[in-house]
Amino acid sequence: MTFGNFHFRLGTAACFCVALFWFHATLSAQSNFTGFIEPDVSVNYKVARNYDHNFKLSTRTFFYDDDAYALRSRQIDVAHFSKLKLTDDQSLALGIQYRFRKAFESDRENELRITQQYNLTFKPNVVRFGQRFRSEQRIQTSRTVHRFRYRFAVDFPLQGEQLDVGETYLVTATEALLSVTRNAGPQYDQRFHLDLGILIDSGIRIQTGIAYRLEDYTNETENIMFINASLILRL
């Protein structure tokens, strides 16, 4: 590990701790604030040399809403992605997702989501940089929302030059989103992610972290915090 890489990773890990305190302060200060807990389980398996499948099940639960702490289920999501690897650092993917929302909030609708994705990574040394472009069609009974997303991410192991079993890693990302639909103005969102993970063995990872969203920030900004936990399996 080079001296520069060590300080880069040490600095990013320190930012993880600082972010925890910042989010706690935000929770106390924001009036238009919602907090969620979102655990998920995903299964990945290789169909062919350059073709993968991913299945994911997640649930979203309020822990802070209407200026009060509360535990209340909001939705369940089931998703599938098929990914085609073009080169070592580029891939295309097509996804489909169904969101069960109406069972938890009677005034809301369930949603079918179709996603098209292009992913590009760059790893000049131990640190990997990733760019992801997505377009989505969020189909509900009353409307269809077209959403366009760009994410920039950085990830790296916290010990050594590569991630080995029993070692930890850090992932940080920011994502910009534009949503458009008929008879409504555009909505702009910005998201920030910070996750700490551990490789349990060659096919099992556990990842936990925090995410912060600024939704519709050109109008009335909604501040949303997520506490995430993921079990990631590779068959």
Phi and psi restraints in degrees (value plus and minus 20) as a CYANA .aco file:
   2 THR   PHI     -97.0   -57.0
   2 THR   PSI     140.6   180.6
   3 PHE   PHI     -79.9   -39.9
   3 PHE   PSI     -59.9   -19.9
   4 GLY   PHI     -87.1   -47.1
   4 GLY   PSI     -62.1   -22.1
   5 ASN   PHI     -83.2   -43.2
   5 ASN   PSI     -59.1   -19.1
   6 PHE   PHI     -80.8   -40.8
   6 PHE   PSI     -66.6   -26.6
   7 HIS   PHI     -89.0   -49.0
   7 HIS   PSI     -54.1   -14.1
   8 PHE   PHI     -82.5   -42.5
   8 PHE   PSI     -65.9   -25.9
   9 ARG   PHI     -92.1   -52.1
   9 ARG   PSI     -57.3   -17.3
  10 LEU   PHI     -83.7   -43.7
  10 LEU   PSI     -60.7   -20.7
  11 GLY   PHI     -86.0   -46.0
  11 GLY   PSI     -59.9   -19.9
  12 THR   PHI     -88.2   -48.2
  12 THR   PSI     -58.7   -18.7
  13 ALA   PHI     -83.3   -43.3
  13 ALA   PSI     -59.2   -19.2
  14 ALA   PHI     -83.7   -43.7
  14 ALA   PSI     -56.6   -16.6
  15 CYS   PHI     -81.2   -41.2
  15 CYS   PSI     -52.3   -12.3
  16 PHE   PHI     -80.0   -40.0
  16 PHE   PSI     -64.1   -24.1
  17 CYS   PHI     -88.5   -48.5
  17 CYS   PSI     -62.2   -22.2
  18 VAL   PHI     -81.5   -41.5
  18 VAL   PSI     -59.0   -19.0
  19 ALA   PHI     -83.3   -43.3
  19 ALA   PSI     -55.6   -15.6
  20 LEU   PHI     -80.6   -40.6
  20 LEU   PSI     -64.2   -24.2
  21 PHE   PHI     -87.6   -47.6
  21 PHE   PSI     -57.3   -17.3
  22 TRP   PHI     -85.2   -45.2
  22 TRP   PSI     -62.6   -22.6
  23 PHE   PHI     -86.1   -46.1
  23 PHE   PSI     -56.2   -16.2
  24 HIS   PHI     -83.5   -43.5
  24 HIS   PSI     -61.2   -21.2
  25 ALA   PHI     -86.1   -46.1
  25 ALA   PSI     -57.5   -17.5
  26 THR   PHI     -83.8   -43.8
  26 THR   PSI     -61.6   -21.6
  27 LEU   PHI     -78.8   -38.8
  27 LEU   PSI     -56.5   -16.5
  28 SER   PHI     -97.7   -57.7
  28 SER   PSI     -47.1    -7.1
  29 ALA   PHI    -117.0   -77.0
  29 ALA   PSI     -50.6   -10.6
  30 GLN   PHI    -100.5   -60.5
  30 GLN   PSI     116.5   156.5
  31 SER   PHI    -111.2   -71.2
  31 SER   PSI     -57.2   -17.2
  32 ASN   PHI    -114.6   -74.6
  32 ASN   PSI      51.3    91.3
  33 PHE   PHI    -152.7  -112.7
  33 PHE   PSI     119.3   159.3
  34 THR   PHI    -153.6  -113.6
  34 THR   PSI     120.0   160.0
  35 GLY   PHI    -141.8  -101.8
  35 GLY   PSI     118.6   158.6
  36 PHE   PHI    -148.2  -108.2
  36 PHE   PSI     132.0   172.0
  37 ILE   PHI    -129.9   -89.9
  37 ILE   PSI     108.8   148.8
  38 GLU   PHI    -155.1  -115.1
  38 GLU   PSI      72.8   112.8
  39 PRO   PHI    -106.0   -66.0
  39 PRO   PSI     132.4   172.4
  40 ASP   PHI    -170.8  -130.8
  40 ASP   PSI     138.0   178.0
  41 VAL   PHI    -147.6  -107.6
  41 VAL   PSI     110.6   150.6
  42 SER   PHI    -149.7  -109.7
  42 SER   PSI     126.6   166.6
  43 VAL   PHI    -144.5  -104.5
  43 VAL   PSI     106.9   146.9
  44 ASN   PHI    -138.3   -98.3
  44 ASN   PSI     118.3   158.3
  45 TYR   PHI    -169.3  -129.3
  45 TYR   PSI     128.6   168.6
  46 LYS   PHI    -108.8   -68.8
  46 LYS   PSI     102.0   142.0
  47 VAL   PHI    -105.5   -65.5
  47 VAL   PSI     -62.2   -22.2
  48 ALA   PHI    -164.0  -124.0
  48 ALA   PSI    -199.1  -159.1
  49 ARG   PHI     -77.2   -37.2
  49 ARG   PSI     -56.3   -16.3
  50 ASN   PHI    -143.8  -103.8
  50 ASN   PSI       4.2    44.2
  51 TYR   PHI    -157.8  -117.8
  51 TYR   PSI     102.8   142.8
  52 ASP   PHI    -143.8  -103.8
  52 ASP   PSI     134.6   174.6
  53 HIS   PHI    -137.1   -97.1
  53 HIS   PSI     128.5   168.5
  54 ASN   PHI    -156.4  -116.4
  54 ASN   PSI     112.0   152.0
  55 PHE   PHI    -142.6  -102.6
  55 PHE   PSI     118.5   158.5
  56 LYS   PHI    -160.6  -120.6
  56 LYS   PSI     116.8   156.8
  57 LEU   PHI    -143.9  -103.9
  57 LEU   PSI     107.0   147.0
  58 SER   PHI    -159.9  -119.9
  58 SER   PSI     136.8   176.8
  59 THR   PHI    -155.2  -115.2
  59 THR   PSI     126.7   166.7
  60 ARG   PHI    -142.7  -102.7
  60 ARG   PSI     108.4   148.4
  61 THR   PHI    -149.9  -109.9
  61 THR   PSI     111.9   151.9
  62 PHE   PHI     -85.2   -45.2
  62 PHE   PSI     117.4   157.4
  63 PHE   PHI    -139.6   -99.6
  63 PHE   PSI     -32.1     7.9
  64 TYR   PHI    -168.9  -128.9
  64 TYR   PSI     102.7   142.7
  65 ASP   PHI    -178.3  -138.3
  65 ASP   PSI     123.2   163.2
  66 ASP   PHI      34.3    74.3
  66 ASP   PSI      24.5    64.5
  67 ASP   PHI      40.1    80.1
  67 ASP   PSI      11.0    51.0
  68 ALA   PHI    -172.1  -132.1
  68 ALA   PSI     129.9   169.9
  69 TYR   PHI     -96.7   -56.7
  69 TYR   PSI     116.8   156.8
  70 ALA   PHI    -183.8  -143.8
  70 ALA   PSI     128.0   168.0
  71 LEU   PHI    -129.3   -89.3
  71 LEU   PSI      92.6   132.6
  72 ARG   PHI    -168.5  -128.5
  72 ARG   PSI     107.3   147.3
  73 SER   PHI     -87.8   -47.8
  73 SER   PSI     122.9   162.9
  74 ARG   PHI    -135.8   -95.8
  74 ARG   PSI     -60.7   -20.7
  75 GLN   PHI    -186.7  -146.7
  75 GLN   PSI     144.5   184.5
  76 ILE   PHI    -149.1  -109.1
  76 ILE   PSI     116.6   156.6
  77 ASP   PHI    -140.8  -100.8
  77 ASP   PSI     117.0   157.0
  78 VAL   PHI    -143.2  -103.2
  78 VAL   PSI     106.9   146.9
  79 ALA   PHI    -156.9  -116.9
  79 ALA   PSI     132.7   172.7
  80 HIS   PHI    -158.4  -118.4
  80 HIS   PSI     117.0   157.0
  81 PHE   PHI    -147.1  -107.1
  81 PHE   PSI     117.6   157.6
  82 SER   PHI    -131.2   -91.2
  82 SER   PSI     103.9   143.9
  83 LYS   PHI    -138.4   -98.4
  83 LYS   PSI     111.1   151.1
  84 LEU   PHI    -129.8   -89.8
  84 LEU   PSI      99.6   139.6
  85 LYS   PHI    -104.7   -64.7
  85 LYS   PSI      98.1   138.1
  86 LEU   PHI    -104.2   -64.2
  86 LEU   PSI     -67.2   -27.2
  87 THR   PHI    -160.5  -120.5
  87 THR   PSI    -195.1  -155.1
  88 ASP   PHI     -82.7   -42.7
  88 ASP   PSI     -43.6    -3.6
  89 ASP   PHI    -144.3  -104.3
  89 ASP   PSI      -7.6    32.4
  90 GLN   PHI    -158.0  -118.0
  90 GLN   PSI     124.6   164.6
  91 SER   PHI    -172.8  -132.8
  91 SER   PSI     136.1   176.1
  92 LEU   PHI    -136.8   -96.8
  92 LEU   PSI     127.5   167.5
  93 ALA   PHI    -165.7  -125.7
  93 ALA   PSI     131.6   171.6
  94 LEU   PHI    -147.7  -107.7
  94 LEU   PSI     110.0   150.0
  95 GLY   PHI    -147.8  -107.8
  95 GLY   PSI     135.0   175.0
  96 ILE   PHI    -157.3  -117.3
  96 ILE   PSI     118.5   158.5
  97 GLN   PHI    -161.9  -121.9
  97 GLN   PSI     124.2   164.2
  98 TYR   PHI    -145.4  -105.4
  98 TYR   PSI     110.1   150.1
  99 ARG   PHI    -129.3   -89.3
  99 ARG   PSI     100.1   140.1
 100 PHE   PHI    -111.6   -71.6
 100 PHE   PSI      83.9   123.9
 101 ARG   PHI    -137.9   -97.9
 101 ARG   PSI     -56.9   -16.9
 102 LYS   PHI     -83.7   -43.7
 102 LYS   PSI     -50.2   -10.2
 103 ALA   PHI     -87.0   -47.0
 103 ALA   PSI     -42.3    -2.3
 104 PHE   PHI    -123.4   -83.4
 104 PHE   PSI     -48.6    -8.6
 105 GLU   PHI    -156.3  -116.3
 105 GLU   PSI      85.0   125.0
 106 SER   PHI     -83.9   -43.9
 106 SER   PSI     -41.5    -1.5
 107 ASP   PHI    -109.9   -69.9
 107 ASP   PSI     -15.3    24.7
 108 ARG   PHI    -130.0   -90.0
 108 ARG   PSI     146.9   186.9
 109 GLU   PHI    -133.1   -93.1
 109 GLU   PSI     131.8   171.8
 110 ASN   PHI     -90.3   -50.3
 110 ASN   PSI     143.8   183.8
 111 GLU   PHI    -161.5  -121.5
 111 GLU   PSI     116.5   156.5
 112 LEU   PHI    -124.9   -84.9
 112 LEU   PSI     108.7   148.7
 113 ARG   PHI    -144.0  -104.0
 113 ARG   PSI     110.7   150.7
 114 ILE   PHI    -135.4   -95.4
 114 ILE   PSI     112.3   152.3
 115 THR   PHI    -147.7  -107.7
 115 THR   PSI     116.6   156.6
 116 GLN   PHI    -135.4   -95.4
 116 GLN   PSI     115.9   155.9
 117 GLN   PHI    -159.3  -119.3
 117 GLN   PSI     121.7   161.7
 118 TYR   PHI    -146.6  -106.6
 118 TYR   PSI     110.1   150.1
 119 ASN   PHI    -145.1  -105.1
 119 ASN   PSI     117.2   157.2
 120 LEU   PHI    -154.1  -114.1
 120 LEU   PSI     107.9   147.9
 121 THR   PHI    -139.5   -99.5
 121 THR   PSI     137.6   177.6
 122 PHE   PHI    -165.6  -125.6
 122 PHE   PSI     102.5   142.5
 123 LYS   PHI    -150.4  -110.4
 123 LYS   PSI      65.1   105.1
 124 PRO   PHI     -91.8   -51.8
 124 PRO   PSI     -43.2    -3.2
 125 ASN   PHI    -170.7  -130.7
 125 ASN   PSI    -157.0  -117.0
 126 VAL   PHI     -93.5   -53.5
 126 VAL   PSI     -41.8    -1.8
 127 VAL   PHI    -111.1   -71.1
 127 VAL   PSI     112.2   152.2
 128 ARG   PHI    -127.7   -87.7
 128 ARG   PSI     113.6   153.6
 129 PHE   PHI    -129.9   -89.9
 129 PHE   PSI     119.9   159.9
 130 GLY   PHI    -154.0  -114.0
 130 GLY   PSI     121.8   161.8
 131 GLN   PHI    -143.2  -103.2
 131 GLN   PSI     113.0   153.0
 132 ARG   PHI    -149.6  -109.6
 132 ARG   PSI     109.0   149.0
 133 PHE   PHI    -134.3   -94.3
 133 PHE   PSI     109.7   149.7
 134 ARG   PHI    -154.3  -114.3
 134 ARG   PSI     125.0   165.0
 135 SER   PHI    -143.4  -103.4
 135 SER   PSI     121.9   161.9
 136 GLU   PHI    -155.4  -115.4
 136 GLU   PSI     127.7   167.7
 137 GLN   PHI    -137.3   -97.3
 137 GLN   PSI      91.8   131.8
 138 ARG   PHI    -119.6   -79.6
 138 ARG   PSI      82.9   122.9
 139 ILE   PHI    -120.6   -80.6
 139 ILE   PSI      97.7   137.7
 140 GLN   PHI    -141.2  -101.2
 140 GLN   PSI     151.2   191.2
 141 THR   PHI     -82.2   -42.2
 141 THR   PSI     -59.6   -19.6
 142 SER   PHI    -110.3   -70.3
 142 SER   PSI     -39.0     1.0
 143 ARG   PHI    -185.9  -145.9
 143 ARG   PSI     145.6   185.6
 144 THR   PHI    -144.5  -104.5
 144 THR   PSI     106.5   146.5
 145 VAL   PHI    -126.3   -86.3
 145 VAL   PSI     109.2   149.2
 146 HIS   PHI    -119.1   -79.1
 146 HIS   PSI     104.2   144.2
 147 ARG   PHI    -144.5  -104.5
 147 ARG   PSI     118.8   158.8
 148 PHE   PHI    -142.4  -102.4
 148 PHE   PSI     112.1   152.1
 149 ARG   PHI    -153.0  -113.0
 149 ARG   PSI     121.9   161.9
 150 TYR   PHI    -152.6  -112.6
 150 TYR   PSI     105.4   145.4
 151 ARG   PHI    -142.0  -102.0
 151 ARG   PSI     116.3   156.3
 152 PHE   PHI    -136.1   -96.1
 152 PHE   PSI     106.9   146.9
 153 ALA   PHI    -151.9  -111.9
 153 ALA   PSI     132.7   172.7
 154 VAL   PHI    -152.9  -112.9
 154 VAL   PSI     112.7   152.7
 155 ASP   PHI    -162.1  -122.1
 155 ASP   PSI     133.2   173.2
 156 PHE   PHI    -186.0  -146.0
 156 PHE   PSI     133.4   173.4
 157 PRO   PHI     -93.5   -53.5
 157 PRO   PSI     129.6   169.6
 158 LEU   PHI    -112.0   -72.0
 158 LEU   PSI     -28.0    12.0
 159 GLN   PHI    -152.2  -112.2
 159 GLN   PSI     107.2   147.2
 160 GLY   PHI      55.0    95.0
 160 GLY   PSI    -191.5  -151.5
 161 GLU   PHI    -106.6   -66.6
 161 GLU   PSI     -44.3    -4.3
 162 GLN   PHI    -159.9  -119.9
 162 GLN   PSI     142.5   182.5
 163 LEU   PHI    -104.6   -64.6
 163 LEU   PSI      98.8   138.8
 164 ASP   PHI    -131.2   -91.2
 164 ASP   PSI     144.4   184.4
 165 VAL   PHI     -77.6   -37.6
 165 VAL   PSI     114.0   154.0
 166 GLY   PHI      69.1   109.1
 166 GLY   PSI     -24.0    16.0
 167 GLU   PHI    -122.0   -82.0
 167 GLU   PSI     142.7   182.7
 168 THR   PHI    -127.0   -87.0
 168 THR   PSI     142.7   182.7
 169 TYR   PHI    -166.3  -126.3
 169 TYR   PSI     143.6   183.6
 170 LEU   PHI    -145.8  -105.8
 170 LEU   PSI     119.9   159.9
 171 VAL   PHI    -148.2  -108.2
 171 VAL   PSI     109.7   149.7
 172 THR   PHI    -152.6  -112.6
 172 THR   PSI     124.8   164.8
 173 ALA   PHI    -175.7  -135.7
 173 ALA   PSI     136.2   176.2
 174 THR   PHI    -154.2  -114.2
 174 THR   PSI     126.1   166.1
 175 GLU   PHI    -160.2  -120.2
 175 GLU   PSI     113.1   153.1
 176 ALA   PHI    -124.5   -84.5
 176 ALA   PSI     119.1   159.1
 177 LEU   PHI    -153.0  -113.0
 177 LEU   PSI     122.3   162.3
 178 LEU   PHI    -147.7  -107.7
 178 LEU   PSI     104.3   144.3
 179 SER   PHI    -136.8   -96.8
 179 SER   PSI     113.0   153.0
 180 VAL   PHI    -153.6  -113.6
 180 VAL   PSI     124.3   164.3
 181 THR   PHI    -172.4  -132.4
 181 THR   PSI     142.2   182.2
 182 ARG   PHI     -86.1   -46.1
 182 ARG   PSI     122.1   162.1
 183 ASN   PHI      44.2    84.2
 183 ASN   PSI       7.4    47.4
 184 ALA   PHI    -172.3  -132.3
 184 ALA   PSI     131.1   171.1
 185 GLY   PHI     -94.2   -54.2
 185 GLY   PSI     145.9   185.9
 186 PRO   PHI     -88.0   -48.0
 186 PRO   PSI     131.2   171.2
 187 GLN   PHI    -139.5   -99.5
 187 GLN   PSI     110.7   150.7
 188 TYR   PHI    -131.7   -91.7
 188 TYR   PSI     111.1   151.1
 189 ASP   PHI    -147.0  -107.0
 189 ASP   PSI     135.9   175.9
 190 GLN   PHI    -156.2  -116.2
 190 GLN   PSI     116.1   156.1
 191 ARG   PHI    -146.2  -106.2
 191 ARG   PSI     127.6   167.6
 192 PHE   PHI    -151.9  -111.9
 192 PHE   PSI     114.8   154.8
 193 HIS   PHI    -149.1  -109.1
 193 HIS   PSI     123.9   163.9
 194 LEU   PHI    -166.3  -126.3
 194 LEU   PSI      97.1   137.1
 195 ASP   PHI    -152.5  -112.5
 195 ASP   PSI     123.4   163.4
 196 LEU   PHI    -135.7   -95.7
 196 LEU   PSI     110.2   150.2
 197 GLY   PHI    -149.2  -109.2
 197 GLY   PSI     144.9   184.9
 198 ILE   PHI    -158.3  -118.3
 198 ILE   PSI     118.5   158.5
 199 LEU   PHI    -110.1   -70.1
 199 LEU   PSI      85.5   125.5
 200 ILE   PHI     -91.8   -51.8
 200 ILE   PSI     -69.7   -29.7
 201 ASP   PHI    -170.9  -130.9
 201 ASP   PSI    -190.3  -150.3
 202 SER   PHI     -82.0   -42.0
 202 SER   PSI     -40.2    -0.2
 203 GLY   PHI    -140.4  -100.4
 203 GLY   PSI     -10.3    29.7
 204 ILE   PHI    -155.7  -115.7
 204 ILE   PSI     106.8   146.8
 205 ARG   PHI    -148.7  -108.7
 205 ARG   PSI     125.0   165.0
 206 ILE   PHI    -139.1   -99.1
 206 ILE   PSI     113.6   153.6
 207 GLN   PHI    -157.3  -117.3
 207 GLN   PSI     115.4   155.4
 208 THR   PHI    -161.2  -121.2
 208 THR   PSI     131.5   171.5
 209 GLY   PHI     159.4   199.4
 209 GLY   PSI    -184.4  -144.4
 210 ILE   PHI    -150.6  -110.6
 210 ILE   PSI     132.0   172.0
 211 ALA   PHI    -157.9  -117.9
 211 ALA   PSI     127.5   167.5
 212 TYR   PHI    -152.4  -112.4
 212 TYR   PSI     113.2   153.2
 213 ARG   PHI    -142.2  -102.2
 213 ARG   PSI     114.8   154.8
 214 LEU   PHI    -127.6   -87.6
 214 LEU   PSI      84.1   124.1
 215 GLU   PHI    -122.2   -82.2
 215 GLU   PSI     116.2   156.2
 216 ASP   PHI      34.3    74.3
 216 ASP   PSI      28.3    68.3
 217 TYR   PHI     -94.1   -54.1
 217 TYR   PSI     -28.4    11.6
 218 THR   PHI    -107.9   -67.9
 218 THR   PSI     -28.3    11.7
 219 ASN   PHI    -137.9   -97.9
 219 ASN   PSI    -131.2   -91.2
 220 GLU   PHI    -122.4   -82.4
 220 GLU   PSI      84.2   124.2
 221 THR   PHI     -85.2   -45.2
 221 THR   PSI     111.3   151.3
 222 GLU   PHI    -123.7   -83.7
 222 GLU   PSI     106.9   146.9
 223 ASN   PHI    -120.0   -80.0
 223 ASN   PSI      99.7   139.7
 224 ILE   PHI    -149.9  -109.9
 224 ILE   PSI     109.7   149.7
 225 MET   PHI    -134.7   -94.7
 225 MET   PSI     120.2   160.2
 226 PHE   PHI    -140.9  -100.9
 226 PHE   PSI     116.4   156.4
 227 ILE   PHI    -125.9   -85.9
 227 ILE   PSI      94.1   134.1
 228 ASN   PHI    -127.9   -87.9
 228 ASN   PSI     129.4   169.4
 229 ALA   PHI    -166.8  -126.8
 229 ALA   PSI     109.9   149.9
 230 SER   PHI    -151.8  -111.8
 230 SER   PSI     119.3   159.3
 231 LEU   PHI    -131.7   -91.7
 231 LEU   PSI      99.0   139.0
 232 ILE   PHI    -137.8   -97.8
 232 ILE   PSI      97.9   137.9
 233 LEU   PHI    -131.2   -91.2
 233 LEU   PSI     119.7   159.7
 234 ARG   PHI    -144.6  -104.6
 234 ARG   PSI      97.8   137.8
